[in-house]
């Protein structure tokens, strides 16, 4: 039990833990706060990127659907034009038949 009184009472100076200064504590808190903010921003970026990819996929589907519908519309417009042409021909035939009927009626009166 030989030793100095400081060794017996307080132990060796090297065994004591050093408390961080107030400045170091502030820096550590700021670093932790910055890390949390960076992680939050990264999550927001990733979420936005996922939304963008979904919107791109939705847009591609809409473009495909739009092209299909434009094709259908063109076909229907063509069908309408054919129907109009057929109607004009039928009206001409009816007009010719009416003329023939009128001529026959005139000849039957004589």
N, CA, C and O atoms as CSV, one atom per row, in Angstrom:
chain,resi,resn,atom,element,x,y,z
A,1,UNK,N,N,0.801,-1.173,0.000
A,1,UNK,CA,C,0.000,0.000,0.000
A,1,UNK,C,C,0.847,1.240,0.000
A,1,UNK,O,O,0.575,2.227,0.684
A,2,UNK,N,N,1.798,1.155,-0.730
A,2,UNK,CA,C,2.594,2.346,-0.871
A,2,UNK,C,C,2.092,3.103,-2.058
A,2,UNK,O,O,1.854,2.514,-3.113
A,3,UNK,N,N,1.941,4.258,-1.933
A,3,UNK,CA,C,1.517,5.097,-3.033
A,3,UNK,C,C,1.264,6.482,-2.540
A,3,UNK,O,O,1.193,6.741,-1.338
A,4,UNK,N,N,1.132,7.342,-3.461
A,4,UNK,CA,C,0.881,8.719,-3.062
A,4,UNK,C,C,-0.565,8.853,-2.647
A,4,UNK,O,O,-1.404,8.014,-2.975
A,5,UNK,N,N,-0.837,9.895,-1.937
A,5,UNK,CA,C,-2.200,10.097,-1.466
A,5,UNK,C,C,-3.153,10.353,-2.617
A,5,UNK,O,O,-4.326,9.986,-2.543
A,6,UNK,N,N,-2.665,10.979,-3.683
A,6,UNK,CA,C,-3.556,11.234,-4.814
A,6,UNK,C,C,-3.906,9.944,-5.523
A,6,UNK,O,O,-5.011,9.804,-6.049
A,7,UNK,N,N,-2.985,9.003,-5.545
A,7,UNK,CA,C,-3.289,7.733,-6.192
A,7,UNK,C,C,-4.293,6.952,-5.370
A,7,UNK,O,O,-5.138,6.254,-5.929
A,8,UNK,N,N,-4.217,7.054,-4.084
A,8,UNK,CA,C,-5.126,6.318,-3.233
A,8,UNK,C,C,-6.516,6.940,-3.232
A,8,UNK,O,O,-7.511,6.216,-3.181
A,9,UNK,N,N,-6.601,8.215,-3.286
A,9,UNK,CA,C,-7.888,8.872,-3.191
A,9,UNK,C,C,-8.549,9.010,-4.552
A,9,UNK,O,O,-9.679,8.555,-4.730
A,10,UNK,N,N,-7.884,9.617,-5.507
A,10,UNK,CA,C,-8.548,9.948,-6.761
A,10,UNK,C,C,-8.164,9.061,-7.915
A,10,UNK,O,O,-8.761,9.169,-8.986
A,11,UNK,N,N,-7.227,8.218,-7.751
A,11,UNK,CA,C,-6.795,7.389,-8.850
A,11,UNK,C,C,-5.858,8.141,-9.764
A,11,UNK,O,O,-5.492,9.287,-9.503
A,12,UNK,N,N,-5.488,7.507,-10.798
A,12,UNK,CA,C,-4.557,8.094,-11.762
A,12,UNK,C,C,-5.283,9.128,-12.610
A,12,UNK,O,O,-6.451,8.926,-12.941
A,13,UNK,N,N,-4.636,10.219,-12.969
A,13,UNK,CA,C,-5.257,11.255,-13.798
A,13,UNK,C,C,-5.652,10.725,-15.167
A,13,UNK,O,O,-6.607,11.229,-15.759
A,14,UNK,N,N,-4.973,9.757,-15.673
A,14,UNK,CA,C,-5.274,9.206,-17.000
A,14,UNK,C,C,-6.562,8.393,-17.003
A,14,UNK,O,O,-7.120,8.158,-18.074
A,15,UNK,N,N,-7.046,7.962,-15.868
A,15,UNK,CA,C,-8.260,7.164,-15.792
A,15,UNK,C,C,-9.528,8.013,-15.878
A,15,UNK,O,O,-10.605,7.476,-16.137
A,16,UNK,N,N,-9.425,9.280,-15.674
A,16,UNK,CA,C,-10.607,10.140,-15.675
A,16,UNK,C,C,-11.045,10.425,-17.112
A,16,UNK,O,O,-10.214,10.638,-17.994
A,17,UNK,N,N,-12.369,10.426,-17.335
A,17,UNK,CA,C,-12.881,10.775,-18.663
A,17,UNK,C,C,-13.023,12.276,-18.749
A,17,UNK,O,O,-13.429,12.938,-17.794
A,18,UNK,N,N,-12.684,12.796,-19.900
A,18,UNK,CA,C,-12.744,14.236,-20.101
A,18,UNK,C,C,-14.129,14.591,-20.609
A,18,UNK,O,O,-14.594,14.005,-21.587
A,19,UNK,N,N,-14.784,15.519,-19.980
A,19,UNK,CA,C,-16.100,15.973,-20.409
A,19,UNK,C,C,-15.933,16.894,-21.617
A,19,UNK,O,O,-15.039,17.740,-21.636
A,20,UNK,N,N,-16.807,16.727,-22.642
A,20,UNK,CA,C,-16.689,17.602,-23.809
A,20,UNK,C,C,-17.079,19.033,-23.440
A,20,UNK,O,O,-17.894,19.267,-22.547
A,21,UNK,N,N,-16.491,19.949,-24.132
A,21,UNK,CA,C,-16.796,21.355,-23.871
A,21,UNK,C,C,-18.180,21.685,-24.429
A,21,UNK,O,O,-18.743,20.923,-25.215
A,22,UNK,N,N,-18.713,22.820,-24.015
A,22,UNK,CA,C,-20.024,23.260,-24.498
A,22,UNK,C,C,-19.995,23.436,-26.009
A,22,UNK,O,O,-20.971,23.127,-26.693
A,23,UNK,N,N,-18.883,23.930,-26.527
A,23,UNK,CA,C,-18.739,24.120,-27.981
A,23,UNK,C,C,-18.782,22.776,-28.707
A,23,UNK,O,O,-19.416,22.659,-29.756
A,24,UNK,N,N,-18.119,21.775,-28.163
A,24,UNK,CA,C,-18.128,20.442,-28.774
A,24,UNK,C,C,-19.528,19.843,-28.739
A,24,UNK,O,O,-19.950,19.184,-29.689
A,25,UNK,N,N,-20.244,20.071,-27.647
A,25,UNK,CA,C,-21.619,19.564,-27.528
A,25,UNK,C,C,-22.503,20.228,-28.582
A,25,UNK,O,O,-23.294,19.558,-29.247
A,26,UNK,N,N,-22.366,21.562,-28.734
A,26,UNK,CA,C,-23.148,22.277,-29.756
A,26,UNK,C,C,-22.825,21.755,-31.154
A,26,UNK,O,O,-23.723,21.557,-31.971
A,27,UNK,N,N,-21.546,21.537,-31.422
A,27,UNK,CA,C,-21.141,21.033,-32.743
A,27,UNK,C,C,-21.726,19.646,-32.995
A,27,UNK,O,O,-22.187,19.353,-34.098
A,28,UNK,N,N,-21.706,18.806,-31.981
A,28,UNK,CA,C,-22.249,17.449,-32.129
A,28,UNK,C,C,-23.760,17.488,-32.362
A,28,UNK,O,O,-24.283,16.762,-33.207
A,29,UNK,N,N,-24.452,18.338,-31.609
A,29,UNK,CA,C,-25.899,18.468,-31.813
A,29,UNK,C,C,-26.199,18.991,-33.211
A,29,UNK,O,O,-27.121,18.518,-33.875
A,30,UNK,N,N,-25.415,19.971,-33.655
A,30,UNK,CA,C,-25.604,20.519,-35.001
A,30,UNK,C,C,-25.345,19.429,-36.052
A,30,UNK,O,O,-26.081,19.314,-37.032
A,31,UNK,N,N,-24.298,18.640,-35.837
A,31,UNK,CA,C,-23.980,17.561,-36.774
A,31,UNK,C,C,-25.118,16.542,-36.830
A,31,UNK,O,O,-25.499,16.093,-37.911
A,32,UNK,N,N,-25.657,16.179,-35.671
A,32,UNK,CA,C,-26.770,15.229,-35.633
A,32,UNK,C,C,-28.011,15.813,-36.309
A,32,UNK,O,O,-28.702,15.126,-37.060
A,33,UNK,N,N,-28.283,17.092,-36.032
A,33,UNK,CA,C,-29.425,17.766,-36.655
A,33,UNK,C,C,-29.252,17.816,-38.176
A,33,UNK,O,O,-30.200,17.563,-38.920
A,34,UNK,N,N,-28.042,18.141,-38.634
A,34,UNK,CA,C,-27.760,18.178,-40.077
A,34,UNK,C,C,-27.929,16.798,-40.703
A,34,UNK,O,O,-28.463,16.669,-41.804
A,35,UNK,N,N,-27.472,15.770,-39.995
A,35,UNK,CA,C,-27.617,14.402,-40.516
A,35,UNK,C,C,-29.086,14.009,-40.626
A,35,UNK,O,O,-29.495,13.394,-41.611
A,36,UNK,N,N,-29.890,14.368,-39.602
A,36,UNK,CA,C,-31.327,14.065,-39.668
A,36,UNK,C,C,-31.977,14.803,-40.839
A,36,UNK,O,O,-32.799,14.236,-41.559
A,37,UNK,N,N,-31.601,16.074,-41.023
A,37,UNK,CA,C,-32.145,16.863,-42.129
A,37,UNK,C,C,-31.748,16.245,-43.469
A,37,UNK,O,O,-32.575,16.142,-44.375
A,38,UNK,N,N,-30.490,15.835,-43.596
A,38,UNK,CA,C,-30.026,15.225,-44.851
A,38,UNK,C,C,-30.773,13.924,-45.138
A,38,UNK,O,O,-31.149,13.654,-46.279
A,39,UNK,N,N,-30.981,13.126,-44.100
A,39,UNK,CA,C,-31.722,11.874,-44.284
A,39,UNK,C,C,-33.163,12.151,-44.696
A,39,UNK,O,O,-33.703,11.483,-45.578
A,40,UNK,N,N,-33.789,13.149,-44.047
A,40,UNK,CA,C,-35.163,13.519,-44.391
A,40,UNK,C,C,-35.231,14.012,-45.840
A,40,UNK,O,O,-36.132,13.631,-46.587
A,41,UNK,N,N,-34.282,14.854,-46.228
A,41,UNK,CA,C,-34.253,15.356,-47.601
A,41,UNK,C,C,-34.031,14.219,-48.593
A,41,UNK,O,O,-34.631,14.209,-49.668
A,42,UNK,N,N,-33.176,13.263,-48.239
A,42,UNK,CA,C,-32.924,12.122,-49.119
A,42,UNK,C,C,-34.188,11.282,-49.287
A,42,UNK,O,O,-34.486,10.823,-50.390
A,43,UNK,N,N,-34.936,11.078,-48.195
A,43,UNK,CA,C,-36.198,10.334,-48.289
A,43,UNK,C,C,-37.190,11.073,-49.180
A,43,UNK,O,O,-37.899,10.458,-49.976
A,44,UNK,N,N,-37.236,12.403,-49.040
A,44,UNK,CA,C,-38.135,13.198,-49.880
A,44,UNK,C,C,-37.733,13.107,-51.346
A,44,UNK,O,O,-38.594,13.001,-52.220
A,45,UNK,N,N,-36.439,13.149,-51.620
A,45,UNK,CA,C,-35.954,13.031,-53.001
A,45,UNK,C,C,-36.338,11.673,-53.572
A,45,UNK,O,O,-36.825,11.583,-54.699
A,46,UNK,N,N,-36.119,10.620,-52.797
A,46,UNK,CA,C,-36.454,9.276,-53.264
A,46,UNK,C,C,-37.954,9.138,-53.503
A,46,UNK,O,O,-38.376,8.524,-54.483
A,47,UNK,N,N,-38.750,9.703,-52.615
A,47,UNK,CA,C,-40.205,9.661,-52.786
A,47,UNK,C,C,-40.613,10.415,-54.045
A,47,UNK,O,O,-41.457,9.946,-54.807
A,48,UNK,N,N,-40.020,11.571,-54.260
A,48,UNK,CA,C,-40.321,12.364,-55.454
A,48,UNK,C,C,-39.905,11.620,-56.715
A,48,UNK,O,O,-40.609,11.661,-57.724
A,49,UNK,N,N,-38.767,10.941,-56.660
A,49,UNK,CA,C,-38.317,10.164,-57.817
A,49,UNK,C,C,-39.283,9.022,-58.116
A,49,UNK,O,O,-39.573,8.744,-59.279
A,50,UNK,N,N,-39.784,8.355,-57.068
A,50,UNK,CA,C,-40.759,7.283,-57.280
A,50,UNK,C,C,-42.036,7.839,-57.904
A,50,UNK,O,O,-42.605,7.242,-58.818
A,51,UNK,N,N,-42.481,8.998,-57.395
A,51,UNK,CA,C,-43.673,9.629,-57.965
A,51,UNK,C,C,-43.445,9.987,-59.428
A,51,UNK,O,O,-44.328,9.791,-60.263
A,52,UNK,N,N,-42.263,10.511,-59.740
A,52,UNK,CA,C,-41.943,10.885,-61.115
A,52,UNK,C,C,-41.968,9.662,-62.026
A,52,UNK,O,O,-42.507,9.726,-63.131
A,53,UNK,N,N,-41.397,8.558,-61.578
A,53,UNK,CA,C,-41.397,7.335,-62.385
A,53,UNK,C,C,-42.823,6.840,-62.610
A,53,UNK,O,O,-43.168,6.399,-63.706
A,54,UNK,N,N,-43.650,6.915,-61.566
A,54,UNK,CA,C,-45.048,6.501,-61.714
A,54,UNK,C,C,-45.763,7.410,-62.708
A,54,UNK,O,O,-46.527,6.938,-63.549
A,55,UNK,N,N,-45.513,8.712,-62.608
A,55,UNK,CA,C,-46.143,9.650,-63.538
A,55,UNK,C,C,-45.679,9.401,-64.971
A,55,UNK,O,O,-46.465,9.508,-65.912
A,56,UNK,N,N,-44.403,9.071,-65.131
A,56,UNK,CA,C,-43.897,8.767,-66.477
A,56,UNK,C,C,-44.597,7.533,-67.040
A,56,UNK,O,O,-44.967,7.505,-68.214
A,57,UNK,N,N,-44.776,6.520,-66.205
A,57,UNK,CA,C,-45.458,5.304,-66.650
A,57,UNK,C,C,-46.917,5.610,-66.991
A,57,UNK,O,O,-47.435,5.138,-68.002
A,58,UNK,N,N,-47.573,6.399,-66.144
A,58,UNK,CA,C,-48.961,6.792,-66.418
A,58,UNK,C,C,-49.049,7.583,-67.716
A,58,UNK,O,O,-49.968,7.380,-68.510
A,59,UNK,N,N,-48.098,8.479,-67.932
A,59,UNK,CA,C,-48.086,9.294,-69.146
A,59,UNK,C,C,-47.907,8.405,-70.379
A,59,UNK,O,O,-48.567,8.609,-71.398
A,60,UNK,N,N,-47.015,7.424,-70.281
A,60,UNK,CA,C,-46.804,6.511,-71.410
A,60,UNK,C,C,-48.089,5.744,-71.724
A,60,UNK,O,O,-48.437,5.561,-72.891
A,61,UNK,N,N,-48.789,5.298,-70.687
A,61,UNK,CA,C,-50.068,4.605,-70.904
A,61,UNK,C,C,-51.074,5.532,-71.573
A,61,UNK,O,O,-51.786,5.129,-72.493
A,62,UNK,N,N,-51.128,6.778,-71.105
A,62,UNK,CA,C,-52.062,7.739,-71.693
A,62,UNK,C,C,-51.714,8.029,-73.151
A,62,UNK,O,O,-52.608,8.156,-73.988
A,63,UNK,N,N,-50.429,8.133,-73.455
A,63,UNK,CA,C,-50.004,8.362,-74.837
A,63,UNK,C,C,-50.430,7.190,-75.725
A,63,UNK,O,O,-50.924,7.386,-76.835
A,64,UNK,N,N,-50.231,5.982,-75.223
A,64,UNK,CA,C,-50.615,4.791,-75.987
A,64,UNK,C,C,-52.126,4.768,-76.201
A,64,UNK,O,O,-52.599,4.494,-77.305
A,65,UNK,N,N,-52.874,5.053,-75.149
A,65,UNK,CA,C,-54.331,5.078,-75.242
A,65,UNK,C,C,-54.790,6.177,-76.194
A,65,UNK,O,O,-55.727,5.984,-76.969
A,66,UNK,N,N,-54.129,7.324,-76.134
A,66,UNK,CA,C,-54.470,8.435,-77.014
A,66,UNK,C,C,-54.235,8.056,-78.477
A,66,UNK,O,O,-55.060,8.363,-79.338
A,67,UNK,N,N,-53.120,7.394,-78.759
A,67,UNK,CA,C,-52.835,6.970,-80.131
A,67,UNK,C,C,-53.899,5.981,-80.614
A,67,UNK,O,O,-54.354,6.059,-81.755
A,68,UNK,N,N,-54.287,5.059,-79.744
A,68,UNK,CA,C,-55.324,4.090,-80.095
A,68,UNK,C,C,-56.640,4.808,-80.406
A,68,UNK,O,O,-57.300,4.517,-81.403
A,69,UNK,N,N,-57.005,5.751,-79.534
A,69,UNK,CA,C,-58.266,6.473,-79.730
A,69,UNK,C,C,-58.230,7.350,-80.979
A,69,UNK,O,O,-59.240,7.494,-81.668
A,70,UNK,N,N,-57.057,7.941,-81.273
A,70,UNK,CA,C,-56.947,8.732,-82.504
A,70,UNK,C,C,-57.161,7.844,-83.724
A,70,UNK,O,O,-57.818,8.250,-84.682
A,71,UNK,N,N,-56.611,6.635,-83.690
A,71,UNK,CA,C,-56.826,5.686,-84.779
A,71,UNK,C,C,-58.290,5.321,-84.922
A,71,UNK,O,O,-58.823,5.267,-86.030
A,72,UNK,N,N,-58.941,5.071,-83.786
A,72,UNK,CA,C,-60.375,4.759,-83.812
A,72,UNK,C,C,-61.173,5.929,-84.382
A,72,UNK,O,O,-62.087,5.728,-85.182
A,73,UNK,N,N,-60.830,7.147,-83.973
A,73,UNK,CA,C,-61.527,8.333,-84.456
A,73,UNK,C,C,-61.363,8.476,-85.966
A,73,UNK,O,O,-62.326,8.765,-86.675
A,74,UNK,N,N,-60.148,8.273,-86.453
A,74,UNK,CA,C,-59.923,8.350,-87.899
A,74,UNK,C,C,-60.765,7.316,-88.635
A,74,UNK,O,O,-61.340,7.608,-89.684
A,75,UNK,N,N,-60.838,6.099,-88.081
A,75,UNK,CA,C,-61.647,5.053,-88.705
A,75,UNK,C,C,-63.120,5.444,-88.709
A,75,UNK,O,O,-63.814,5.260,-89.709
A,76,UNK,N,N,-63.592,5.982,-87.593
A,76,UNK,CA,C,-64.993,6.399,-87.518
A,76,UNK,C,C,-65.285,7.553,-88.476
A,76,UNK,O,O,-66.344,7.586,-89.103
A,77,UNK,N,N,-64.354,8.495,-88.591
A,77,UNK,CA,C,-64.545,9.595,-89.543
A,77,UNK,C,C,-64.616,9.059,-90.970
A,77,UNK,O,O,-65.417,9.533,-91.776
A,78,UNK,N,N,-63.784,8.079,-91.276
A,78,UNK,CA,C,-63.818,7.446,-92.597
A,78,UNK,C,C,-65.162,6.746,-92.817
A,78,UNK,O,O,-65.765,6.856,-93.885
A,79,UNK,N,N,-65.623,6.022,-91.783
A,79,UNK,CA,C,-66.912,5.335,-91.880
A,79,UNK,C,C,-68.057,6.329,-92.085
A,79,UNK,O,O,-68.977,6.068,-92.861
A,80,UNK,N,N,-68.000,7.467,-91.388
A,80,UNK,CA,C,-69.035,8.492,-91.547
A,80,UNK,C,C,-69.028,9.012,-92.980
A,80,UNK,O,O,-70.087,9.179,-93.585
A,81,UNK,N,N,-67.855,9.267,-93.518
A,81,UNK,CA,C,-67.769,9.767,-94.899
A,81,UNK,C,C,-68.316,8.736,-95.886
A,81,UNK,O,O,-69.013,9.098,-96.834
A,82,UNK,N,N,-68.009,7.465,-95.674
A,82,UNK,CA,C,-68.559,6.420,-96.547
A,82,UNK,C,C,-70.078,6.371,-96.428
A,82,UNK,O,O,-70.780,6.213,-97.427
A,83,UNK,N,N,-70.582,6.507,-95.208
A,83,UNK,CA,C,-72.031,6.502,-94.997
A,83,UNK,C,C,-72.683,7.679,-95.711
A,83,UNK,O,O,-73.747,7.532,-96.313
A,84,UNK,N,N,-72.050,8.842,-95.646
A,84,UNK,CA,C,-72.591,10.014,-96.352
A,84,UNK,C,C,-72.615,9.778,-97.859
A,84,UNK,O,O,-73.590,10.113,-98.532
A,85,UNK,N,N,-71.546,9.205,-98.377
A,85,UNK,CA,C,-71.490,8.923,-99.822
A,85,UNK,C,C,-72.575,7.922,-100.212
A,85,UNK,O,O,-73.242,8.094,-101.232
A,86,UNK,N,N,-72.751,6.891,-99.412
A,86,UNK,CA,C,-73.799,5.907,-99.681
A,86,UNK,C,C,-75.171,6.573,-99.636
A,86,UNK,O,O,-76.028,6.287,-100.472
A,87,UNK,N,N,-75.380,7.447,-98.674
A,87,UNK,CA,C,-76.653,8.166,-98.572
A,87,UNK,C,C,-76.892,9.020,-99.812
A,87,UNK,O,O,-78.004,9.051,-100.339
A,88,UNK,N,N,-75.845,9.720,-100.285
A,88,UNK,CA,C,-76.003,10.543,-101.494
A,88,UNK,C,C,-76.395,9.674,-102.691
A,88,UNK,O,O,-77.265,10.044,-103.479
A,89,UNK,N,N,-75.747,8.522,-102.815
A,89,UNK,CA,C,-76.088,7.623,-103.929
A,89,UNK,C,C,-77.527,7.127,-103.818
A,89,UNK,O,O,-78.260,7.085,-104.806
A,90,UNK,N,N,-77.920,6.753,-102.597
A,90,UNK,CA,C,-79.291,6.279,-102.400
A,90,UNK,C,C,-80.306,7.384,-102.684
A,90,UNK,O,O,-81.365,7.129,-103.257
A,91,UNK,N,N,-79.978,8.615,-102.281
A,91,UNK,CA,C,-80.876,9.736,-102.584
A,91,UNK,C,C,-80.998,9.940,-104.093
A,91,UNK,O,O,-82.078,10.261,-104.588
A,92,UNK,N,N,-79.902,9.757,-104.824
A,92,UNK,CA,C,-79.946,9.875,-106.285
A,92,UNK,C,C,-80.826,8.781,-106.882
A,92,UNK,O,O,-81.616,9.028,-107.793
A,93,UNK,N,N,-80.674,7.563,-106.349
A,93,UNK,CA,C,-81.495,6.450,-106.846
A,93,UNK,C,C,-82.968,6.727,-106.571
A,93,UNK,O,O,-83.810,6.523,-107.445
A,94,UNK,N,N,-83.284,7.189,-105.366
A,94,UNK,CA,C,-84.673,7.505,-105.018
A,94,UNK,C,C,-85.194,8.597,-105.934
A,94,UNK,O,O,-86.327,8.514,-106.409
A,95,UNK,N,N,-84.387,9.620,-106.193
A,95,UNK,CA,C,-84.805,10.706,-107.081
A,95,UNK,C,C,-85.077,10.174,-108.490
A,95,UNK,O,O,-86.062,10.559,-109.121
A,96,UNK,N,N,-84.209,9.294,-108.980
A,96,UNK,CA,C,-84.419,8.701,-110.310
A,96,UNK,C,C,-85.696,7.864,-110.333
A,96,UNK,O,O,-86.462,7.906,-111.295
A,97,UNK,N,N,-85.912,7.104,-109.261
A,97,UNK,CA,C,-87.123,6.285,-109.201
A,97,UNK,C,C,-88.371,7.166,-109.131
A,97,UNK,O,O,-89.394,6.840,-109.733
A,98,UNK,N,N,-88.292,8.271,-108.404
A,98,UNK,CA,C,-89.428,9.200,-108.350
A,98,UNK,C,C,-89.709,9.785,-109.732
A,98,UNK,O,O,-90.865,9.930,-110.131
A,99,UNK,N,N,-88.648,10.117,-110.453
A,99,UNK,CA,C,-88.828,10.628,-111.820
A,99,UNK,C,C,-89.502,9.569,-112.684
A,99,UNK,O,O,-90.423,9.875,-113.441
A,100,UNK,N,N,-89.047,8.332,-112.574
A,100,UNK,CA,C,-89.636,7.249,-113.362
A,100,UNK,C,C,-91.102,7.038,-112.976
A,100,UNK,O,O,-91.949,6.828,-113.845
A,101,UNK,N,N,-91.397,7.094,-111.690
A,101,UNK,CA,C,-92.788,6.933,-111.233
A,101,UNK,C,C,-93.650,8.047,-111.801
A,101,UNK,O,O,-94.752,7.803,-112.292
A,102,UNK,N,N,-93.144,9.269,-111.732
A,102,UNK,CA,C,-93.900,10.402,-112.288
A,102,UNK,C,C,-94.128,10.231,-113.789
A,102,UNK,O,O,-95.215,10.513,-114.294
A,103,UNK,N,N,-93.102,9.769,-114.492
A,103,UNK,CA,C,-93.258,9.558,-115.939
A,103,UNK,C,C,-94.299,8.477,-116.211
A,103,UNK,O,O,-95.116,8.616,-117.121
A,104,UNK,N,N,-94.270,7.411,-115.432
A,104,UNK,CA,C,-95.247,6.337,-115.612
A,104,UNK,C,C,-96.659,6.827,-115.299
A,104,UNK,O,O,-97.618,6.445,-115.969
A,105,UNK,N,N,-96.778,7.656,-114.298
A,105,UNK,CA,C,-98.096,8.202,-113.963
A,105,UNK,C,C,-98.608,9.089,-115.098
A,105,UNK,O,O,-99.794,9.077,-115.427
A,106,UNK,N,N,-97.704,9.844,-115.681
A,106,UNK,CA,C,-98.099,10.703,-116.802
A,106,UNK,C,C,-98.559,9.835,-117.972
A,106,UNK,O,O,-99.576,10.135,-118.597
A,107,UNK,N,N,-97.846,8.797,-118.269
A,107,UNK,CA,C,-98.203,7.931,-119.394
A,107,UNK,C,C,-99.481,7.152,-119.120
A,107,UNK,O,O,-100.208,6.834,-120.061
A,108,UNK,N,N,-99.777,6.840,-117.882
A,108,UNK,CA,C,-100.999,6.105,-117.588
A,108,UNK,C,C,-102.223,6.990,-117.700
A,108,UNK,O,O,-103.327,6.478,-117.889
A,109,UNK,N,N,-102.071,8.279,-117.592
A,109,UNK,CA,C,-103.208,9.189,-117.748
A,109,UNK,C,C,-103.593,9.313,-119.207
A,109,UNK,O,O,-104.738,9.659,-119.496
A,110,UNK,N,N,-102.732,9.061,-120.099
A,110,UNK,CA,C,-103.035,9.226,-121.527
A,110,UNK,C,C,-103.636,8.010,-122.063
A,110,UNK,O,O,-103.961,7.953,-123.249
